[in-house]
Amino acid sequence: MIRFTKKSKNIIPGFGLSLGITLTILSFIVIIPLISLVIFTAKMSLSDFIHVVTRPRVLASLKVSVSTAFVASVINAIFGVLLAWILVRYDFPWKRLLDGLIELPFALPTAVAGIAITHLTVTNGWVGSIFDKIGIKIAYTKVGITVALIFIGIPFIVRTVQPVLETLDKDYENVASVLGASKIQIFFHVILPEILPSIIAGTTMAFARCLGEYGSVVFIAGNTPYETEITPLLIMSELQEYDYTSATAIALVMLVIAFAILFFNAVIQHRTARIVCAR
């Protein structure tokens, strides 16, 4: 008996054509610009490269960028999970409006966000005047930079954790509750292991985004060398002085840091997924 199988129709063209189009677009948008950056930097000798990237001003800017991005990412990891939990587990008025506002940092031009945050946090601003009374200055300090980065990075956490919470089966929580587990125990032993990979993914993406942020930070940073000058601004300063070699060398360091973050993200998520599956 001869059986005829109906060939499934794919909406997207065949694998070869789809892969070719994808690699072509990816090459023009990502790969070629990154390779050109490496090639341009390769024209420098190793000693010149090390001299440029280890200048005190460069190291100070890297310290400011990395430290503020790290602090902002940790804060976003905590409050992003809390915000995602509220949006998923509770019903309240204007919930859809709050859910939509999470996308605001993605849609709003970063320069507009930077100007708005600066006006709010200067000493005579609505927020800045309150903290100024207790001796805390926000604008033109590292605190102000961190505030701007929190605004930019929090959607990454919420949007990676929220779908996982929505698909999380509540039966496991109910069983744990019947067995006598407290709410804190349920969260740390039942819920957290399930959402931990998404938290790590969102946090690392937020950290990478904050590390290279320019538009929303340049206004509130104050841009004082060795104190509040961020690395992207230093790269712009080198370009304005037509020192393309130094600018690309510093940019290459930022590129290496970004790849290291993505690699760390992949390794941690892989190990976390293995631990969760083992349970």
matplotlib code that plots the C-alpha trace (Angstrom):
import matplotlib.pyplot as plt

x = [0.0, 1.4, 1.0, 1.2, 2.3, 1.3, 4.3, 3.8, 3.8, 6.1, 5.2, 8.9, 11.0, 13.4, 16.2, 19.0, 17.2, 16.1, 19.6, 21.2, 18.9, 19.4, 23.2, 23.3, 21.2, 23.1, 26.4, 25.5, 24.0, 26.2, 29.2, 30.8, 30.7, 32.2, 34.9, 35.8, 36.2, 38.6, 40.5, 40.9, 42.2, 44.6, 46.6, 47.8, 50.7, 50.0, 52.0, 50.0, 46.7, 47.6, 48.8, 45.5, 43.1, 45.1, 45.2, 43.9, 41.0, 39.9, 40.1, 38.1, 35.4, 35.2, 34.9, 32.1, 30.2, 30.7, 29.9, 26.8, 25.5, 26.0, 24.2, 21.4, 21.1, 20.9, 18.2, 16.3, 16.6, 14.8, 12.2, 11.7, 10.7, 8.4, 6.8, 6.3, 4.8, 2.3, 1.3, 0.8, -0.7, -2.9, -5.8, -6.2, -7.5, -5.2, -3.3, -3.2, -1.9, 0.9, 1.7, 2.0, 4.2, 6.8, 7.5, 8.0, 11.9, 12.0, 9.8, 11.0, 14.1, 16.9, 17.8, 14.2, 14.4, 17.8, 16.5, 13.3, 15.2, 17.8, 15.1, 13.4, 16.6, 18.5, 18.6, 15.6, 13.6, 10.6, 12.6, 16.0, 14.8, 13.5, 16.8, 18.8, 17.2, 18.9, 22.2, 21.8, 22.5, 21.3, 21.9, 25.5, 26.6, 27.0, 23.6, 22.0, 23.7, 22.3, 18.8, 18.9, 20.2, 17.5, 14.9, 16.5, 17.1, 14.0, 11.9, 14.4, 13.8, 10.0, 9.5, 11.7, 10.2, 6.6, 5.9, 7.5, 5.3, 2.2, 2.9, 3.9, 1.6, 0.1, -0.6, 3.0, 2.4, -0.8, 0.8, 3.6, 1.1, -0.8, 2.4, 2.9, 5.4, 5.2, 4.8, 8.5, 9.5, 7.2, 8.8, 12.4, 12.0, 9.2, 8.9, 12.4, 14.1, 11.6, 12.1, 15.8, 17.0, 14.8, 16.0, 19.6, 18.9, 17.0, 19.7, 22.6, 20.8, 20.0, 23.6, 24.8, 22.3, 23.2, 26.9, 26.7, 24.0, 24.7, 21.6, 19.8, 23.1, 25.0, 22.7, 22.5, 26.1, 27.7, 30.6, 33.3, 36.5, 37.7, 34.4, 31.2, 32.5, 31.1, 33.0, 30.6, 31.0, 34.8, 34.6, 32.6, 35.1, 37.9, 35.9, 35.3, 39.1, 39.6, 41.5, 39.8, 42.5, 41.9, 38.2, 38.2, 40.6, 38.3, 35.2, 36.9, 37.3, 33.6, 32.9, 35.0, 33.1, 29.8, 30.8, 32.0, 28.6, 26.7, 29.0, 28.5, 24.8, 24.8, 27.0, 24.9, 21.6, 22.9, 24.0, 20.8, 18.7, 20.6, 20.1, 16.4, 16.0, 17.9, 15.4]
y = [0.0, 3.3, 6.2, 9.8, 12.4, 15.9, 18.2, 21.0, 24.5, 27.0, 30.7, 31.6, 30.5, 27.6, 27.3, 28.3, 31.5, 32.5, 32.0, 33.9, 36.9, 36.9, 36.7, 39.5, 41.9, 41.0, 41.6, 45.0, 46.1, 44.4, 42.4, 44.7, 47.8, 45.8, 44.3, 47.7, 48.9, 46.1, 46.6, 50.4, 49.7, 47.1, 49.9, 50.9, 49.1, 47.2, 49.7, 52.6, 50.8, 50.1, 53.6, 55.1, 52.8, 53.0, 56.8, 58.0, 59.9, 56.8, 54.5, 57.0, 57.2, 53.4, 53.2, 55.7, 53.9, 50.4, 51.3, 53.3, 50.7, 47.9, 49.7, 50.7, 47.1, 45.7, 48.2, 47.4, 43.6, 44.1, 46.6, 45.2, 41.8, 43.5, 45.5, 42.5, 40.6, 43.4, 43.6, 39.8, 38.8, 41.8, 43.6, 47.3, 50.5, 51.8, 48.6, 48.7, 52.3, 51.3, 48.3, 50.6, 53.1, 50.4, 50.8, 54.6, 54.4, 52.4, 54.9, 58.2, 59.8, 59.4, 63.1, 64.0, 61.7, 63.1, 66.7, 65.8, 63.9, 66.7, 69.4, 67.2, 66.5, 69.8, 71.7, 73.8, 71.0, 69.2, 66.2, 67.7, 70.4, 67.8, 65.9, 69.1, 70.0, 66.9, 67.5, 65.0, 66.3, 64.2, 66.1, 66.3, 63.5, 59.7, 59.5, 61.4, 59.1, 56.1, 57.5, 58.1, 54.5, 53.1, 54.8, 53.4, 49.8, 48.8, 47.8, 45.0, 43.4, 43.7, 42.5, 39.4, 38.4, 39.2, 36.5, 33.8, 34.8, 34.7, 31.1, 29.9, 27.2, 28.1, 24.5, 24.2, 27.2, 25.7, 22.4, 24.0, 26.1, 22.9, 21.3, 24.1, 26.4, 30.1, 32.7, 33.6, 29.9, 29.5, 32.5, 31.5, 27.7, 27.5, 30.8, 32.2, 29.1, 29.4, 33.1, 33.3, 32.7, 35.5, 37.8, 37.1, 37.7, 41.0, 42.2, 41.5, 43.2, 46.2, 46.4, 46.2, 48.9, 51.2, 50.8, 52.4, 54.9, 58.4, 60.6, 60.3, 60.6, 63.4, 66.1, 64.9, 63.7, 67.1, 65.6, 66.5, 64.6, 62.0, 62.4, 62.2, 61.7, 58.6, 56.6, 57.3, 61.0, 60.6, 58.8, 61.7, 64.2, 62.3, 62.4, 66.1, 66.6, 64.4, 61.8, 58.9, 56.4, 57.0, 57.0, 53.6, 52.2, 53.2, 52.0, 48.6, 48.3, 48.9, 46.3, 43.7, 44.5, 44.1, 40.7, 39.6, 40.6, 38.6, 35.6, 35.8, 35.9, 32.8, 30.8, 31.8, 31.1, 27.7, 26.6, 28.0, 26.1, 22.9, 23.3, 23.9, 20.9, 18.8, 19.7]
z = [0.0, -1.0, 1.4, 0.2, 2.7, 2.3, 2.3, 4.9, 3.5, 5.2, 5.2, 5.3, 2.3, 2.6, 5.1, 2.6, 1.3, 4.8, 6.3, 3.4, 3.8, 7.6, 7.4, 4.7, 6.8, 10.0, 8.2, 7.0, 10.3, 12.9, 11.7, 9.2, 11.4, 14.3, 12.1, 10.7, 14.3, 15.0, 11.7, 12.3, 15.9, 14.6, 12.8, 16.3, 17.9, 21.1, 23.2, 21.7, 22.3, 25.9, 26.4, 25.1, 27.0, 30.3, 30.5, 33.9, 32.3, 30.3, 33.3, 35.4, 32.8, 32.6, 36.4, 36.3, 33.5, 34.9, 38.5, 37.8, 35.3, 37.8, 40.6, 38.3, 37.1, 40.6, 41.6, 38.4, 39.1, 42.5, 41.5, 38.0, 39.5, 42.0, 39.2, 37.0, 39.9, 40.6, 36.9, 36.7, 40.0, 40.9, 39.3, 40.0, 38.2, 35.5, 35.3, 31.5, 31.6, 34.0, 31.8, 28.8, 30.6, 31.0, 27.3, 27.6, 27.9, 24.7, 22.8, 24.3, 22.8, 25.2, 25.0, 26.0, 29.0, 30.0, 29.9, 31.8, 34.6, 34.9, 35.3, 38.0, 40.0, 40.0, 43.3, 42.4, 40.7, 42.2, 43.3, 43.6, 46.0, 48.4, 48.6, 48.7, 52.0, 53.5, 51.8, 48.9, 45.4, 42.5, 39.3, 38.1, 40.3, 40.1, 41.8, 38.9, 36.4, 38.2, 38.3, 34.5, 33.9, 36.2, 33.9, 30.8, 32.1, 34.0, 31.0, 30.2, 33.6, 33.5, 30.0, 30.5, 33.8, 33.1, 30.5, 32.7, 35.6, 33.4, 32.3, 35.8, 37.0, 40.4, 41.3, 42.6, 44.9, 46.1, 46.9, 48.7, 50.8, 51.6, 52.8, 55.2, 53.4, 54.1, 51.4, 51.7, 51.3, 48.4, 46.6, 47.2, 46.7, 44.1, 42.1, 42.2, 40.6, 37.7, 37.0, 37.8, 34.2, 33.0, 35.8, 34.9, 31.2, 31.8, 34.3, 31.9, 29.0, 31.2, 32.3, 28.7, 27.7, 30.6, 30.0, 26.5, 27.3, 26.1, 25.4, 28.7, 30.8, 29.1, 30.5, 34.1, 34.4, 34.6, 32.5, 35.0, 34.0, 36.5, 38.4, 36.4, 32.8, 31.2, 28.5, 25.6, 26.2, 26.2, 22.9, 21.5, 22.9, 21.1, 17.8, 18.1, 18.5, 15.3, 17.4, 15.6, 16.7, 20.4, 20.0, 18.2, 20.8, 23.6, 21.7, 21.2, 25.0, 25.3, 22.6, 24.5, 27.7, 25.9, 24.5, 27.9, 29.4, 26.7, 27.2, 31.0, 30.4, 28.2, 30.7, 33.8, 32.0, 30.8, 34.3, 35.9, 33.4, 34.2, 37.9, 37.5, 35.2, 37.7, 40.4]

ax = plt.figure().add_subplot(projection="3d")
ax.plot(x, y, z, "-o")
ax.set_aspect("equal")
plt.show()
